Amino acid sequence: MKLGVAYNIFNGDELLEDSLKRLRPLSDYIVLTYQLVSNIGNPPKIDLELVIEKLPSYLYDDIVFFEPNIKIPPQKNELNKRNIGLHHAKKNLCTHFMSIDCDEFYDELSFNLAKKYIVENKLDSTACELVNYFHSSKYQMIENKQYVPFIFKVSWLKKHKYSCGFPVPVDPTRAMSNSKKFYCFKKDELLMHHMSYVRGNYDSIKSKLENSPNKQRFIDHLDQYLDYYNNWDSSQEALNPHQFIRKSNSHKSNVISVQKPISLSVKYKKR
């Protein structure tokens, strides 16, 4: 297996180096795809070119600039960006590919065992469960099952297609239709640790939410939510913006305190 990995970079850049350091030993080719405006036309909270410039060069192989077309739906921009990463993996003769965001982490041993299983069973596509974290890698959210695409076998005729009928529910911009030989890893085999609500400061979590493709569902409550997030402690419910709108005020904790959290260089700084 020659594994190509494409990082999708706009928000969550403070987690990028930590994620790269874990994935570099597991990958053969890494391309960083970044943009300087969001898929809806907003600028980033920080100079992304400077962030990438400061990364140790051994952590990646290529850097590709992506310019979104803000006249089309944001999901279409996301799809196009992921396909650019796939194109560069093909160009570099990768046999397998995965698309990843800055806030995604895997265990090294589980990742390597999964790669071995894919090769031995000649799988076309795979997925695994994910768990979300809130405020830090110490706090894992208790939620219903969620899935993320893992490694795909590269096919020169296949690319990411929006809502292409993937065997398990995933982000519709990340699936590919070559799933004749598909396997979803069990939770004890492989797990993606998603630092979905782990950011360095108020501006970063605000940027994540303001540029969400479904922000219209919670935009009226965004300021209230950001205040809640900014002042959160582990005795409270760990809620995403959708949950926050319909919360019951039970103040029941829905987090698991992780005994051996993933080591991160970022810690949230209150506003």
N, C-alpha and C positions, 0 to 999 in steps of 0.2 A: 504493500500500500504506500502510495505517495500522497500524503494528505495536504491539501491546500485549505487554508482558512482565510476568510475575508472578514475583517472587522468593520462594522458599521458605526461611524463616529460622528456624533454631534453633541448629544447630551451624555453626562456620566463620564466625561473625560478624566475626572479625578481618580477613577477606578481602572483606567486603561492600562497603566503600567503594571499594576498588580495582576490583572488578568493575563496580560501578555507574558509575564514571567512564569506563570503556571502553565501556559499553553505552548510556549516556545519549544520546550524539550519534547513535546508530544506531536509536533507538526513539522512538516518538511518545507512548507512555503506559507508565508503570511503576508497578506496585502492589507494595507490600511486605506479604507475608502472614507474620505471626509468631505464635509460641505461647510460653507461659510454663511449660509442662511438656512433656516429650517425649511421643511417641506411646505410650510404655509407662509414663508417669507420673513420670518423673524431672525435677527442676528443672534449669534451665540452669546452666552454670558461671559465668555473669556476668549482670548486669542488662541484659537485651535491650532493655527500654524505654528505658533510658538510652543504650545504643548507638545506637538509632534516633533518639532525640531529638538526638544530637550530629551526625547526618548533615547535610550541607548540603542545604537544602530543594529546591534545583534538581535534585537527583539522582533525585527520585521525584515522583509525582503523588498517590498515595493510600497510606494505611496501613490494613491490615485485621487485626484480631485474630482468631485461630483457637483455639478451645478443643477439644482432642481428647477423644474418648470412649475412656478407657483400658479399657473393657469389650469393645471390638471389636478385631480384629487391627490391628497398627500400619500394615500396608499399606493398610487401608481408610481410616484417618485421613489417610495421605499422599495418597491419591486424592481424598478430600474437600477437603483443603486446596488441591490443585492446581486442582480444579474451582471453588473460590471465586475464585481468581485469574482463571480463564477467564471466570467470570460478570462480574467487574468490567471485563474487557477488552471483553466484549460490551456491557455497560452504557455504556461510553464509545465505542461505535460503531467499534471496531477491526475491520479487515478480516482481519487476520492476528494470530497469537498464538504465543508460546513460553513455556514454563515453565522456570525456571532456578534453580539453587542458588547459594549464596554463593561457592562455590569454583570457578566456571566462567568461563572467559575465551576471547575470540575476537580474531582479528586484524581490525582495522577494514576494511582494503581487501577482504579475502576475504569478510567479512560483507556488505558493500555489494554486491559482485558477485553473491553468492548471492541477496540480495533481488531484484536486477534479473532474475536468471535465473528466479526463482519467478514474478514478475509476467509476464515475457515468455512463459513456457510454461504459464501458468495452472495451476500445480501446487496440489494439495489438501494434500499433506503431504510433508515432507522429513526427512532424517536426515543425519548425517555421522559420520565416525570421531572417536574421542577418544583422547588420550594422557594417561596419569596421571603425576603428579610426586610426588617423595618428598623430604620435608624442606625443599625450596626449589624455586623455579622453575628453578634451575640443573640439576636432576637429573631427567631424563625416564626413566621406567621402560620397559624392553623387555618387551613382553607380546604376547599374541595380539590380533587385531583386536577392538575393542569399539566400540559405536555408541551414539549419543544422538539422540533426536528433536530436530529443529531447529524450523522454522517450519511451522505449520499454517494453512490457510485457515479462517477462522471460519465455522462453520455453526451456525445457531441450534438445530438439532436434535441436534448432536453434542457430546459431552463426553468427558473422560478415562474410559476403562473399563479395569478390571484385566485384563491378559493378553488383549487384544482381537485378537490375531493380526496384529500389525504386521509389515511385510515383512522387517525385520531385527531381530535380538535386541536389546532395549533394556530399561531399567527398566520393569517392567510397570505402574507407576503413572503413567507419562508418555505413553503412547501414546494415540492416538485412531484410530477406525476409518475415518475418511474418507480412504482412501488409494488411491482409484481412479486418480488421477494422482499417482504417488509418484516421488520421485527421491532417491537417496542420493548426496550429493556425494563425489567422490573426494578422497583425502587431500591432493592438491596443489591442490584447489579450495577446501576448507574443512576446518578442524580445530578441535575443541573442546579447549582446554588445561585439563585437569581437575586442580586442586590438591588432589586427593583425600587425599593424605597430607602436606599442607603445613598446619601449624598453628603457633600462636604459642608454645605451651608444653605441658607434660606434661598439665595438667588439660584442655586443649582436645582433644588427641588421645584422652585417656581418655574424655571425654564422647562424642565421635564413636562410639567403639567400644562403650561401655556401652549406648548407645541404638540400636545397629544392630538391625534386625529379625531378623537371623540370628546374633545374638551367641552363641546356644547352641552353635554349631558350634566356637567358639574360647574360650568363657568360662573354661574350665579352664586355659588357657594365657595369659590376658590379662595377668597381672602380668609374666610372663616376656617377653611381646611388648613391653609398654610399656618395660621395662628395655632391651630390644634397640633400640627406636626412640629412646629417650632418649640412648643412647650411640653411635648409628650414625655411621659416616663413609663416604665415597664409595668406599672400597676394598671394602666389604661388599656383599652382595646387598641390594637394596631389595625388601622382602617385605611383602605385606599379611598380616593375621593367619592366613588360611587357608594361604597358602604357608609361613608360619613354622612351622606345626605339622608339615609334612612336608618341611622343608628338609633338604638333603643334607650340610650342613656343608662344602660345597666352597669357600665364601668367594669365589666368583667374582662379580665385579661384573656386574650386569645393568642398569646405568644408562648413559644417554648424557649427557655434559656439554654443555649447551646453550650455544652461542657467544653468542647474544643473548637472554638470558632475559627473560621478562615481568617488568617492574618491579613489585615488591611492597613495601608499607610494613611488612610483618611478617617477622620473622626468629625462628627457633625459639630459645627460651631454655631451656637444660638445667635440669633439676630440681636 
